[in-house]
Amino acid sequence: MKTDCVIAGGGPAGMMMGFLLARAGVDVVVLEKHADFLRDFRGDTIHPSTLDVMHELGLLEEFLRRPHDKLHQVAVRVGREQAQIGDFRHVPAHCKFLMMMPQWDFLDFLAEHARKLPRFHLVMQAEARELVTESGRVAGLVAKTPDGDLEVRAALVVGADGRHSTIRRLAGLQPQDFGAPMDVLWLRVSRQPDDPPDLFGQIDAGRMLVMIARGDYWQCALLIPKGSAEAWRSRGLGALHETLLGLSPWLGDRVRELVDWDAQVKLLSVTVDRLREWARPGLLCIGDAAHAMSPIGGVGINLAVQDGVAAARLLAGPLRDHELDLAALQRVQRRREWPVRVVQRMQLTMQDRLIAPILAADKPVRMPWFLRLVDRVPLLRRIPAWFIGVGVRPEHVR
């Protein structure tokens, strides 16, 4: 195949960039290594800034008709104390809420509309395996498919293939690892109509649990000390049930729905890193391939979408005019690196000053003073809501 741009990875960054490039008249091929987008325990929060992009595309009204939950406020419980810490009802955006939707529904929606564009091509079950180079420049890639190897020649190769990116490894791009004190055990339990409605963070000595409402079940993230997954597994499901009940006693017998560790518990090894250089001649990395984010705030998907919007806006012209050079690709990094740095610095501060001490604690913990302050002063709740929901330097579609 020959195209203007080939994107490895059909996640939020790759799909958004591919859609916008094709909309701008650029021929683009998106390669997704799986047969569909249906994978559980991925980021499920669609932020107000992303909903602004959908509004600018004229797709918001249709998008909101898809099944979803709205989250207007966020609460956290520490021991027996509870505090409201985020209020999205005042964010400077078209939609003043967090939208809770499985990521596969979001990607299916983008793919459905992108496929209507004559210059958009989505190839499923195509996993990038090697880069094609000519005269010191990346000129395409080779992907493994069920029908054999597929070579795609392109003026631009984009790595949007996640935190374990094959593209960035093949290009020799090295990330700077900032470390993380925790990993996450993802699991789900059923949800009942009278359950608490907010996104609940629940904290006690050595334990943290985040519960995300998704229709008829809770998607749960149990934070554990870094590298302790095998120790948790060796303790068995009984200890896991006990931990969940200790944090959320109202779950009751529902914790016993977890009967198979392999099938029902998934480990996320948390990484926070960032490439020093996002580009090589003919190649660019965006999204998690350029900067893996902590799950704190659930902002990874939002930053990935913003990367895709900025990259498409900055590169559509050079690609159409066949004037793409390294300087154009470096402009994407200059545009997006500052907001990524700001968010990662905030996440690392939260990791070091809140999460690490709590996971190391061996006695009951008290509500931190700053969370008490946010709960008592409603105006302050708008700050974390703005930071999470809109963030620094939100991108827009022209």
C-alpha positions in Angstrom: 0.0 0.0 0.0 1.0 3.6 -0.6 -0.4 6.5 1.4 0.4 9.9 2.8 0.3 8.8 6.4 0.3 5.4 8.1 -0.6 5.3 11.8 0.3 2.3 14.0 -2.4 1.9 16.7 -6.1 2.4 16.6 -6.5 3.9 20.1 -7.7 7.4 21.0 -4.7 9.2 19.6 -4.4 7.3 16.4 -8.0 7.2 15.6 -8.6 10.9 16.2 -5.5 11.9 14.2 -6.5 9.6 11.3 -10.0 10.9 11.3 -9.0 14.5 11.2 -6.3 14.0 8.6 -8.7 12.3 6.3 -11.2 15.0 6.9 -8.6 17.5 5.8 -7.9 15.7 2.6 -4.9 13.6 3.6 -4.8 9.9 2.6 -4.3 8.0 5.8 -4.1 4.3 6.8 -4.7 3.3 10.5 -3.4 -0.2 11.5 -5.0 -1.8 14.6 -3.4 -5.1 15.7 -6.6 -6.5 17.2 -9.7 -7.7 15.4 -11.9 -5.2 17.3 -11.7 -2.5 19.9 -13.4 -4.6 22.6 -10.9 -4.7 25.4 -11.9 -4.2 29.1 -10.1 -2.2 31.8 -9.1 0.7 29.5 -9.6 4.4 30.2 -13.4 5.0 30.1 -13.6 8.8 30.9 -14.4 11.2 28.1 -13.4 14.6 29.3 -15.2 18.0 28.6 -12.3 19.1 26.4 -12.7 15.9 24.3 -16.5 16.6 24.1 -15.6 20.1 22.9 -13.8 18.5 20.0 -16.8 16.3 19.2 -18.9 19.5 19.3 -16.6 21.3 16.9 -16.8 18.3 14.5 -20.6 18.5 14.6 -20.9 15.0 16.2 -21.7 15.8 19.8 -25.4 15.4 19.6 -25.2 12.0 18.0 -22.4 11.0 20.3 -24.4 11.8 23.4 -27.1 9.4 22.2 -24.7 6.5 22.8 -25.2 4.8 26.2 -23.1 6.6 28.9 -23.1 7.9 32.4 -22.5 11.6 33.4 -20.4 12.5 36.4 -20.9 16.0 37.7 -19.0 15.7 41.0 -16.3 13.5 42.4 -16.0 12.3 46.0 -13.3 10.6 48.1 -13.6 8.7 51.3 -10.6 8.4 53.7 -11.4 6.0 56.6 -14.9 7.1 57.7 -14.6 10.6 56.4 -16.0 11.7 53.0 -15.2 14.8 51.0 -16.3 16.3 47.7 -13.2 17.2 45.8 -14.3 18.0 42.3 -17.2 19.8 40.7 -17.5 19.8 36.9 -20.6 21.9 36.7 -18.6 25.1 36.2 -15.8 24.0 33.8 -15.3 26.3 30.8 -16.5 23.8 28.2 -19.6 22.9 26.2 -20.4 19.9 28.4 -20.0 20.4 32.1 -19.5 16.8 33.2 -17.3 13.8 32.8 -18.7 11.3 30.4 -18.3 7.6 31.4 -18.3 5.4 28.4 -16.4 2.2 27.6 -13.4 3.2 25.4 -14.4 0.7 22.7 -17.7 2.6 22.2 -15.8 5.8 21.7 -13.4 4.2 19.2 -16.3 2.4 17.3 -18.0 5.8 17.0 -14.9 7.5 15.6 -14.3 4.6 13.2 -17.9 4.6 12.0 -17.6 8.3 11.0 -14.0 8.0 9.7 -14.9 5.2 7.4 -17.3 7.5 5.6 -14.4 9.6 4.4 -12.8 8.4 1.1 -9.3 9.0 2.3 -9.5 7.1 5.5 -8.6 3.4 5.6 -8.7 1.2 8.7 -6.9 -2.2 8.6 -7.7 -4.5 11.6 -5.5 -7.4 12.7 -2.4 -5.6 11.4 0.5 -5.3 13.9 3.5 -3.2 13.0 6.7 -5.3 13.2 9.4 -3.3 11.3 10.2 0.1 9.8 11.1 0.7 6.2 13.9 3.3 5.8 15.4 5.0 2.8 18.3 7.4 2.8 18.2 7.8 6.6 14.5 8.5 6.6 11.6 6.4 7.7 9.6 5.7 4.6 7.0 3.2 5.8 6.4 0.1 7.9 5.7 -3.6 7.6 2.8 -5.1 9.5 1.9 -8.7 10.2 -1.7 -9.6 9.1 -3.6 -12.9 8.9 -3.0 -12.8 5.1 0.8 -12.3 5.5 3.0 -9.3 5.7 1.7 -5.9 4.6 4.1 -3.2 3.6 2.8 0.4 3.7 4.8 3.2 2.2 4.1 6.7 3.5 5.5 10.2 3.8 4.8 9.9 7.6 4.7 7.0 10.0 3.0 7.7 13.3 3.5 5.6 16.4 0.3 5.6 18.4 0.7 2.1 19.7 0.7 2.6 23.4 3.0 2.7 26.3 4.8 -0.5 25.1 5.2 1.0 21.6 6.9 -1.1 19.0 7.3 1.9 16.8 9.3 4.0 19.3 11.5 0.9 20.0 12.2 0.3 16.4 13.0 4.0 15.9 15.5 4.0 18.8 13.5 6.6 20.7 14.3 6.3 24.4 11.8 7.4 27.1 12.8 9.0 30.4 11.2 6.9 33.2 10.0 8.9 36.2 8.9 5.9 38.3 5.7 5.1 40.1 5.1 3.7 43.6 2.0 1.7 42.7 0.5 -0.8 40.3 -3.2 -1.4 39.7 -5.4 -4.4 39.9 -8.4 -3.9 37.7 -11.6 -5.9 38.4 -15.4 -5.5 38.3 -18.4 -6.1 40.6 -22.0 -5.6 39.9 -23.7 -2.3 40.6 -27.1 -1.7 42.2 -29.5 1.3 41.8 -29.0 2.5 45.4 -25.2 2.4 45.3 -23.3 5.8 45.7 -23.5 7.7 42.5 -20.1 9.5 42.5 -16.8 8.3 41.3 -15.5 7.1 44.6 -11.9 7.1 45.8 -11.7 5.1 49.0 -8.6 5.2 51.1 -7.4 3.4 54.3 -4.2 2.2 55.7 -2.1 0.7 53.0 -5.1 0.5 50.6 -6.7 2.6 47.9 -9.7 1.8 45.7 -11.3 3.8 42.9 -14.7 2.7 41.7 -16.0 3.9 38.3 -19.7 3.5 37.6 -20.3 1.7 34.2 -23.9 0.9 33.7 -24.8 -2.2 35.7 -21.3 -2.8 37.2 -18.4 -1.0 38.9 -15.0 -1.0 37.2 -12.6 -1.0 40.2 -9.0 0.0 40.4 -7.3 -1.4 43.5 -3.9 0.4 44.0 -1.2 -1.8 45.3 2.5 -1.2 46.1 4.8 -1.4 43.0 5.8 -5.0 42.3 3.5 -6.6 44.8 1.1 -8.2 42.4 2.5 -11.8 42.8 2.3 -11.4 46.6 -1.4 -10.4 46.3 -2.1 -13.3 44.0 -0.5 -15.8 46.4 -2.8 -14.6 49.2 -5.7 -15.7 47.1 -9.2 -14.3 46.3 -10.3 -14.5 49.9 -7.8 -11.8 50.9 -8.9 -9.7 47.9 -12.6 -10.1 49.0 -11.6 -9.0 52.5 -9.7 -5.9 51.2 -12.6 -4.8 49.1 -15.1 -5.2 51.9 -12.8 -3.3 54.3 -12.8 -0.3 51.9 -16.4 -0.6 50.6 -18.5 -2.6 53.2 -21.7 -1.7 51.2 -20.6 -4.1 48.5 -21.6 -7.0 50.7 -21.7 -10.4 49.0 -21.0 -8.9 45.6 -17.3 -9.3 46.2 -17.8 -13.1 45.9 -18.6 -12.6 42.2 -14.8 -12.6 41.8 -14.1 -16.3 41.5 -11.2 -16.6 39.0 -8.1 -14.5 39.4 -6.8 -15.1 35.8 -10.1 -14.2 34.1 -11.4 -11.4 36.4 -8.3 -9.6 37.7 -6.0 -7.7 35.4 -2.7 -6.1 36.4 -1.8 -2.7 35.1 1.9 -2.0 35.7 1.9 1.7 36.1 4.5 3.7 34.2 5.1 7.4 34.0 7.6 8.3 31.2 8.2 10.7 28.4 10.3 10.6 25.2 13.0 13.2 25.0 12.5 13.3 21.2 9.1 12.4 19.7 10.3 12.5 16.1 12.7 11.2 13.5 12.7 12.1 9.8 9.5 10.6 8.5 8.3 9.4 12.0 6.4 10.8 14.9 5.1 9.3 18.2 2.0 10.6 20.0 -0.2 9.5 22.9 1.1 6.9 25.3 3.8 6.0 22.8 5.3 9.5 23.5 4.3 9.9 27.1 2.9 7.2 29.4 0.7 8.7 32.1 -0.2 7.7 35.6 -3.9 6.7 36.0 -4.3 9.6 38.5 -7.2 11.7 37.3 -7.8 9.4 34.3 -6.3 12.1 32.0 -4.3 9.8 29.7 -7.1 9.4 27.2 -7.7 13.1 27.1 -4.1 13.9 26.5 -3.9 11.3 23.7 -7.0 12.8 22.0 -5.4 16.3 22.3 -2.2 15.0 20.7 -4.2 13.6 17.8 -6.0 16.9 17.3 -2.8 19.0 17.4 -0.8 16.6 15.2 -3.5 16.6 12.5 -3.9 20.4 12.6 -0.2 21.0 12.3 0.7 18.3 9.8 -2.3 18.2 7.4 -1.0 21.1 5.3 2.6 19.8 5.0 1.3 16.4 4.1 -1.1 17.7 1.4 1.6 19.9 0.0 4.3 17.2 0.1 6.5 19.5 2.2 6.7 17.4 5.4 10.1 17.7 7.1 11.5 17.1 10.6 10.9 20.7 11.7 7.1 20.2 11.1 7.2 17.0 13.2 9.1 18.8 16.0 6.5 21.5 16.1 4.0 18.8 17.3 6.3 18.0 20.2 6.8 21.7 21.1 3.0 22.2 21.1 2.2 19.2 23.2 5.2 18.6 25.5 4.5 21.5 27.8 0.9 20.3 28.8 2.3 16.8 29.2 5.0 18.0 31.5 2.6 20.0 33.7 0.2 17.0 34.1 3.0 14.6 34.8 4.5 16.9 37.4 1.1 17.1 39.1 0.7 13.3 39.0 4.2 12.7 40.3 3.6 15.1 43.2 0.4 13.2 44.1 2.2 9.9 43.8 5.0 11.0 46.1 3.1 13.0 48.7 -0.3 11.1 48.9 -0.3 7.7 47.3 3.2 6.4 48.4 2.7 7.3 52.1 -0.8 5.8 52.2 0.3 2.5 50.6 3.2 2.3 53.1 0.9 3.1 56.1 0.2 0.4 58.7 -2.4 2.3 60.7 -5.6 4.2 59.9 -5.0 7.3 57.9 -6.8 10.7 58.3 -8.3 12.9 55.6 -5.4 15.2 54.3 -5.9 18.8 55.3 -6.0 20.0 51.7 -8.9 17.6 50.8 -10.8 18.8 53.9 -10.3 22.4 52.7 -11.6 21.6 49.2 -14.6 19.9 50.7 -15.4 22.9 52.9 -14.9 25.6 50.3 -17.1 24.7 47.3 -15.3 27.2 45.0 -12.1 25.2 45.4 -13.7 22.1 43.9 -13.7 23.8 40.5 -9.9 23.8 40.4 -9.3 20.0 40.2 -12.4 19.7 37.9 -10.9 22.2 35.5 -7.4 20.5 35.7 -8.9 17.1 35.0 -11.7 18.0 32.6 -10.1 20.7 30.5 -6.5 20.9 31.4 -3.7 23.1 30.2 -3.7 24.0 26.5 -6.8 22.2 25.2 -6.8 21.7 21.4 -9.5 22.6 18.9 -10.5 21.6 15.5 -10.4 24.3 12.8 
